[in-house]
Amino acid sequence: MDNNLTLFNASKLKQLLNKRPGESKFGEQIKTLNDISNIYEDLKTLDVEYVILGLPEDVGVFANYGNTGTSTAWGAAIKILLNIQSNTFTHANKVLILGHLNFEKVMSKLSKLNQTKTKDIQKARKLVAKIDTEVSNVIYQIVKAGKKPIIIGGGHNNAYGNIKGTSLALNSRINVVNFDAHTDFRKEEGRHSGNGFKYAYSEGFLKKYFVFGLHKNYTSKDIFKALDENKNLDYNTFEAIKVRKEINLKNEMLRARDHVSENSFGIEIDCDAIQNIPSSAMTPSGFSVNETRQFVSYFGADKNAAYLHICEAAPTTETETQVGKLITYLITDFIRANAN
């Protein structure tokens, strides 16, 4: 079932870890698995709370006519994360780095497709459906074992697998708060990064959904209508919070938490919502990194927070370190919020 899971192992750790005398690095204290045969049983018995998983792909972004590059975020993040300090504030001993789903075959198929051809877009959307199965399988096992997944990289198409896997493991529909400039609630036209929440909702895995910081310029009339007519769906706009200042960030976080936190919920962070962060739809106008950190910290502290997903970052060689640092801050903010 998990033939595409590449475990993070000691040799990979050694390759990425920069040890310093007199210091203990995060990577020196984390746990790993040696064997892929029974992930659920192994995780259940291990004394960890968080399981980190990478999704290095940009098939979903391509299938949504977006700019690819999201497949590089996992590599950028893991390099930085392993080399931060291990201390009483970073809780490395509560973390297992599982590894990443290996999408090389899918990515190789993608490289032969042309985004301007409708037929090729359809092919890419079929590939996304295959990725969905892989993602939901591994998330199912992590959540079933009683752990909280922290999922890094790839497009926002992977929200679907996160929601489905979590919902099946908990045997109930879950809620989601999505920090995003877009709803990703587009019509069901074949799977891509712009409709993961719509599919999850239609198929009965997603119950209540809150989109935080929606950009008015990038949300269609039909989507606004759908959000306004359904009491399970709620949102606020970036313009109302940050431009016109009609509503306040803190109050809105409280309102969103009220909407989702009665049941288990996922925290989705789309890097497209953060100003000037290299992502598949990079924005010159968005939330600051510190506001994003506050958001993760606030929602992560809720006992019903079931997972954290950080997606759509698309670092270049020049920006790899900065993006890796950003993702690492969000990971540690989530862990710290829970630990406290």
Secondary structure, 3 states (H helix, E strand, C coil): CCCCEEECCHHHHHHHCCCCCCCCEHHHHCECCCCCCCHHHHHHHCCCCEEEEECCCCHHHHCCCCCCCHHHHHHHHHHHHCCCECCCCCCHHHEEEEEEECCHHHHHHHCCCCCCCHHHHHHHHHHHHHHHHHHHHHHHHHHHCCCEEEEECCCCCHHHHHHHHHHHHHCCCEEEEEECCCCCCCCCCCCCCCCHHHHHHHCCCEEEEEEEEECHHHCCHHHHHHHHHCCCEEEEEHHHHHHCCCCCHHHHHHHHHHHHCCCCEEEEEEHHHEECCCECCCECCCECHHHHHHHHHHHHCCCCEEEEEEECECCCCCCHHHHHHHHHHHHHHHHHHHHC
